[in-house]
Amino acid sequence: MCDCQNVTVTGSHVHTTRMGTFVFVPDVLHDGHAVYINDHHEYLYFYAPIWLVGNDYTKNMAGVRSIGNGVCP
């Protein structure tokens, strides 16, 4: 499992609410990985086999997705 307490997501000028610094949400896991939240209440979460950013970490529908499938976002 990843030891990151904060993760910064950058790169989109379209999905601005899904960018920024995400902080670790204690006691919440999805697919065995940590879940993170930003100031816009968007979640960064693992939905095998990729990382997603969206408003519901229990669903595989999100506005932003990773291009890799690492253990840490």
Secondary structure as UniProt FT lines:
FT   STRAND          6..9
FT   HELIX           16..18
FT   STRAND          20..30
FT   TURN            31..32
FT   STRAND          33..37
FT   TURN            39..40
FT   STRAND          43..47
FT   TURN            48..49
FT   STRAND          50..54
FT   TURN            57..58
FT   STRAND          64..65
//
